[in-house]
Amino acid sequence: MKKLIVGITAPNSISLLKGQIKYFIVRGYNVFLLAPKTEKTIQFCLEEGCTLLPVDIKREISLWSDFKALYVIILHFIRVKPDIINVGTPKISLLGMLAGKLCNVKKRIYTCRGFRYESESGKTKRLLMFFERIIAKYSHRIICISKSIEVLGKEHGIFRENKTIVIGNGSSNGLDLSLFMPEKITENLKTEYKTRYAINGFFTFGFVGRFNDRKGVNELYEAFQGLYGERTDVRLMMVGGIEATQVSDKELIDKYNSHPGIIMVGRKPFEQMPIYMSLFDCFVLPTWAEGFGNVFIQAAAMGIPIIGNDVTGCKDAVSDSYNGVLIKEIKNSEVLKNKMLSLMDNVEMLRIYGENGKIWAKGFDQNVIWEGIKKIYEE
């Protein structure tokens, strides 16, 4: 029985692995999850049937903390003796790949879910790029979750060798098409939720994601504020947790919370995303860059028209002018406002984008991704 260790940095990233661990256990792999020990990761391991290898790891750079985490990871590798490691998200990928190299793990896979350095500058950006090159150097194979990530990595000299692959149309875990089915949401349930959030009779834009600068929340607020000044029949529903340390303007959080046209829903379980998305007339996420915009294909599957940016990872998840629009002028609140307004007033376009989205999403079935990963493990 082959031993497989899958690693993530943040507990919230387990949603990127849902179903995948169980898929490999059923196929005879002994699977371990390398991650922080939290209520979420413990429950996830119980549901998927894998063993948790706890490691206290921080997302931010912290030399002493990172050294201790590396030591713990090495001890885990020595004890388990994995045949394969598959690490994704920057910090665990760096430490896991170093430990894998030191412990001479037979097959080291890096799932590149995006480049954090894209939103940085100066010394921080150069340091993060250096780390990415180390990860790539010590990897036997690199799974890029989108074509634009693969292209960017080669352009920036991160991926120097012929190690990269994009499985299917991209994404790290594919889409559970059985979960994101609009026909499963009854009109009674939608009415109940719309009444709860007081959005009955209002055109509702929806945002799903972490609330931080990189997700475009600053320009989204300015765009919606401008739109609200012209149209009082509009609402903006924000679904996701607030990352206050990654919001440069602390007053922005208060502005969102106090705005009469904005509903701050907060973080919700992944399984509840379909019902919340069903409340949206249009999905909007002006993120600066993604590894792959999973939430875009989730919205598409729910038949929701989309507004996004023409940036890394998003251009792979949205088909421009087919199931939504991609804005080239990123961080431009005026352009964003005008796109939101134009779609509000175009009922037929909303309908077409919504119907096309259901077709588009079928190209990201999670079974295609899992089968592709299995082929790489068995190379």
C-alpha positions in Angstrom: 0.0 0.0 0.0 1.5 3.3 -1.1 1.8 6.0 1.5 0.6 9.5 0.4 1.0 12.7 2.4 -1.0 15.7 1.3 0.0 19.1 2.9 -1.8 22.4 3.3 -0.9 25.5 5.3 -4.3 26.9 6.5 -7.2 24.8 7.8 -9.6 26.6 5.6 -7.8 25.1 2.6 -9.2 21.7 3.3 -12.2 22.6 1.0 -9.7 22.3 -1.8 -9.2 18.6 -1.0 -12.8 17.6 -0.2 -13.5 14.2 -1.7 -10.0 13.8 -3.1 -8.5 12.1 0.0 -11.4 9.6 0.1 -10.9 8.9 -3.6 -7.3 7.8 -3.1 -8.1 5.8 0.0 -10.7 3.8 -1.9 -8.0 3.1 -4.5 -5.7 1.6 -2.0 -3.6 4.5 -0.8 -2.7 5.1 2.9 -3.3 8.9 3.1 -2.1 11.4 5.6 -3.0 15.1 5.9 -0.1 17.4 6.9 -1.8 20.4 8.4 -2.4 22.4 11.6 -4.4 20.5 14.2 -7.7 22.3 14.5 -11.3 21.3 14.9 -11.7 21.6 11.1 -8.8 19.4 10.2 -9.7 16.8 12.8 -13.3 16.6 11.5 -12.1 16.6 7.9 -9.8 13.6 8.5 -12.6 11.7 10.2 -14.9 12.3 7.2 -12.3 11.5 4.6 -10.7 8.6 6.5 -7.1 9.8 6.6 -4.6 10.4 9.4 -3.7 13.9 10.6 0.0 14.8 10.9 -0.2 17.9 13.0 2.2 20.8 12.4 2.0 24.3 13.8 2.6 26.5 10.8 2.1 30.2 10.1 1.2 31.8 6.8 3.5 34.7 7.3 7.3 34.4 7.3 8.7 33.7 10.8 12.1 32.2 10.8 12.0 30.5 14.3 8.5 29.3 13.8 9.2 28.0 10.3 12.4 26.2 11.5 10.4 24.4 14.2 7.7 23.5 11.7 10.4 22.1 9.3 11.8 20.0 12.1 8.3 18.6 12.9 7.7 17.8 9.2 11.0 16.0 8.9 10.1 13.9 12.0 6.7 13.0 10.4 8.4 12.0 7.1 11.0 9.8 8.9 8.2 8.0 10.9 5.7 7.6 8.0 8.2 7.0 5.2 5.9 8.3 2.4 6.1 7.1 -1.2 4.5 10.4 -2.4 4.1 13.9 -1.0 1.7 16.4 -2.6 2.0 19.9 -1.0 0.1 23.0 -2.0 -0.1 26.6 -0.7 3.2 28.5 -0.3 4.4 27.9 3.2 3.7 24.1 3.5 5.0 23.7 0.0 8.4 25.2 0.8 8.9 23.4 4.1 7.4 20.2 2.8 9.5 20.1 -0.3 12.7 20.8 1.8 11.8 18.0 4.2 11.0 15.7 1.3 14.3 16.4 -0.3 16.2 15.9 3.0 14.3 12.6 3.6 14.7 11.4 0.0 11.0 11.0 -0.6 10.6 9.0 -3.8 8.0 11.3 -5.5 7.5 15.0 -4.6 4.5 16.7 -6.1 3.9 20.5 -5.9 0.4 21.6 -6.5 0.8 25.2 -7.5 -2.3 27.0 -6.5 -1.1 30.5 -7.4 1.8 32.9 -6.7 1.5 35.0 -3.6 4.2 37.3 -4.9 1.9 38.7 -7.6 0.3 41.0 -5.0 3.6 42.0 -3.4 6.5 44.3 -4.3 10.1 45.0 -3.6 12.1 42.7 -1.3 9.0 40.7 -0.2 8.2 39.9 -3.8 11.8 38.9 -4.6 11.9 36.7 -1.5 8.7 35.0 -2.3 9.8 34.4 -5.9 13.0 32.8 -4.5 11.0 30.5 -2.4 8.9 29.4 -5.4 12.1 28.6 -7.3 13.3 26.4 -4.4 9.9 24.6 -4.3 10.0 24.0 -8.1 13.6 22.9 -8.1 13.0 20.1 -5.5 9.7 19.0 -7.1 9.6 16.0 -9.3 6.3 17.2 -10.8 4.3 20.4 -10.7 0.6 20.5 -11.1 -0.5 24.0 -12.2 -4.1 24.5 -11.4 -4.6 26.8 -14.3 -2.9 27.4 -17.7 -2.3 31.0 -16.8 -0.3 30.0 -13.7 1.8 27.6 -15.8 2.5 30.4 -18.4 3.3 33.0 -15.7 5.6 30.5 -13.9 7.6 29.9 -17.0 7.7 33.6 -18.0 9.1 34.5 -14.5 11.7 31.7 -14.5 10.0 29.8 -11.7 9.4 26.6 -13.7 12.7 26.1 -15.6 12.3 22.4 -16.4 9.7 20.3 -18.2 7.9 19.4 -14.9 4.6 21.2 -15.2 1.1 19.9 -16.1 -2.4 21.3 -16.2 -5.0 18.6 -15.6 -8.1 19.0 -17.8 -9.3 22.5 -17.9 -7.7 23.3 -14.6 -8.6 23.8 -10.9 -7.0 22.0 -7.9 -9.9 19.7 -7.0 -12.5 20.2 -9.7 -16.2 20.8 -9.1 -18.7 18.6 -7.3 -21.5 19.0 -9.9 -23.9 17.1 -7.7 -23.6 19.8 -5.0 -23.8 22.9 -7.2 -27.2 22.2 -8.9 -29.6 25.1 -9.0 -32.6 22.8 -9.4 -31.9 21.5 -5.9 -32.8 24.9 -4.4 -36.5 25.2 -4.0 -38.3 28.5 -4.4 -39.6 28.2 -0.9 -36.1 28.0 0.4 -34.9 30.9 -1.7 -37.8 33.0 -0.5 -37.0 32.1 3.1 -33.4 33.2 2.8 -34.3 36.3 0.8 -36.7 37.3 3.6 -34.1 36.6 6.2 -31.6 39.0 4.6 -34.3 41.5 3.4 -33.3 41.3 -0.3 -36.8 40.4 -1.7 -37.4 42.7 -4.7 -33.8 43.9 -5.0 -31.2 43.2 -7.6 -28.5 41.4 -5.6 -24.8 41.3 -6.5 -23.0 38.6 -4.6 -19.4 38.2 -3.4 -17.9 35.0 -2.0 -14.4 34.9 -0.7 -12.0 36.1 1.9 -12.5 39.8 2.7 -9.0 41.3 2.0 -7.4 43.8 -0.2 -6.3 41.2 -2.8 -9.9 40.2 -3.4 -10.7 43.7 -4.6 -12.9 44.7 -1.7 -11.7 48.4 -1.8 -12.7 48.9 -5.4 -15.9 46.9 -5.0 -17.0 49.1 -2.2 -16.4 52.3 -4.2 -18.1 50.8 -7.2 -21.1 49.7 -5.2 -21.3 53.0 -3.4 -21.4 54.8 -6.8 -24.0 52.4 -8.1 -26.1 52.7 -4.9 -26.1 56.5 -5.4 -27.9 56.0 -8.7 -30.0 52.9 -8.0 -31.6 52.2 -4.6 -33.1 48.9 -6.0 -29.7 47.1 -5.6 -28.0 45.2 -2.8 -24.6 43.6 -2.3 -24.3 40.4 -0.3 -20.8 39.6 1.0 -20.2 36.0 2.0 -16.8 35.2 3.6 -14.7 35.8 6.6 -12.9 39.1 7.2 -9.1 39.0 7.3 -8.5 42.3 9.1 -4.7 42.0 9.0 -4.8 42.0 5.2 -7.1 45.0 4.9 -4.9 48.2 4.6 -7.8 50.6 5.3 -9.3 49.5 8.6 -12.2 51.9 8.2 -13.3 49.9 5.1 -14.6 47.2 7.4 -16.8 49.7 9.2 -18.0 51.1 5.9 -19.1 47.7 4.8 -20.8 46.9 8.1 -22.7 50.2 8.2 -23.7 50.5 4.6 -27.5 50.3 4.2 -27.2 48.4 0.9 -24.6 45.8 1.9 -25.4 42.6 3.7 -22.4 41.1 5.6 -23.1 37.4 5.8 -19.8 36.3 7.2 -18.1 32.9 6.7 -20.4 30.0 5.9 -19.8 26.2 5.5 -18.8 25.1 2.0 -22.0 22.9 1.8 -24.1 26.1 2.1 -22.6 27.9 -0.8 -25.2 26.8 -3.3 -28.1 28.3 -1.4 -26.3 31.6 -0.9 -25.3 31.7 -4.5 -28.9 31.0 -5.6 -29.8 34.4 -4.0 -27.5 36.3 -6.4 -28.6 37.9 -9.6 -25.0 38.5 -10.5 -21.7 37.3 -9.0 -18.9 39.8 -8.7 -15.3 39.2 -7.5 -12.8 41.8 -8.6 -9.8 39.8 -7.3 -6.3 40.9 -8.4 -5.1 37.4 -9.1 -6.0 33.8 -8.3 -4.4 30.4 -8.8 -7.7 29.3 -10.2 -11.0 30.9 -9.4 -12.9 27.9 -8.0 -15.7 30.1 -6.8 -16.3 31.3 -10.4 -17.1 27.9 -11.7 -19.3 27.2 -8.6 -21.3 30.4 -9.5 -21.4 29.3 -13.1 -22.8 25.9 -12.2 -25.5 27.7 -10.3 -26.4 29.6 -13.4 -25.2 32.9 -12.1 -23.7 35.5 -14.5 -20.2 36.7 -13.5 -18.1 39.8 -13.3 -14.4 39.2 -12.7 -11.0 40.6 -13.8 -8.9 39.5 -16.7 -6.1 38.3 -14.5 -4.1 35.1 -13.7 -6.4 32.3 -12.6 -9.6 34.1 -13.3 -9.3 34.1 -17.1 -9.2 30.3 -16.9 -12.3 30.0 -14.7 -14.6 32.5 -16.7 -15.3 32.5 -20.4 -15.4 36.2 -21.3 -18.5 37.2 -23.1 -19.9 33.7 -22.7 -20.9 33.2 -19.1 -19.7 36.6 -17.8 -17.4 39.5 -18.4 -13.7 40.0 -17.5 -12.5 43.5 -16.8 -9.1 44.4 -18.1 -8.8 47.7 -16.1 -8.3 46.1 -12.6 -8.5 48.2 -9.4 -10.7 50.6 -11.3 -13.9 51.2 -9.4 -15.5 53.3 -12.1 -15.1 50.7 -14.8 -16.4 48.1 -12.3 -19.4 50.2 -11.4 -20.3 50.6 -15.1 -20.0 46.9 -15.8 -22.3 46.2 -12.8 -24.8 48.8 -14.0 -24.8 47.6 -17.6 -25.6 44.0 -16.6 -28.3 45.1 -14.2 -30.1 46.7 -17.1 -29.7 43.8 -19.5 -32.0 41.0 -18.5 -31.5 39.0 -21.6 -27.7 39.1 -21.3 -28.0 38.0 -17.7 -30.2 35.0 -18.8 -27.7 34.0 -21.5 -24.7 34.2 -19.3 -26.5 32.2 -16.6 -27.5 29.4 -19.0 -24.1 29.3 -20.6 -22.5 29.1 -17.2 -24.2 25.8 -16.5 -22.6 24.4 -19.7 -19.2 25.9 -18.9 -19.1 24.4 -15.4 -19.5 20.9 -16.8 -15.9 21.1 -18.1 -14.5 21.1 -14.6 -15.9 17.8 -13.2 -13.8 16.8 -10.2 -13.4 13.2 -11.3 -11.3 14.4 -14.3 -9.0 16.2 -11.9 -8.7 13.2 -9.5 -8.0 10.8 -12.3 -5.3 13.1 -13.7 -3.6 13.3 -10.2 -3.7 9.5 -10.0 -1.9 9.2 -13.3 0.8 11.5 -12.0 1.2 9.5 -8.8 1.5 6.3 -10.8 4.0 7.6 -13.4 
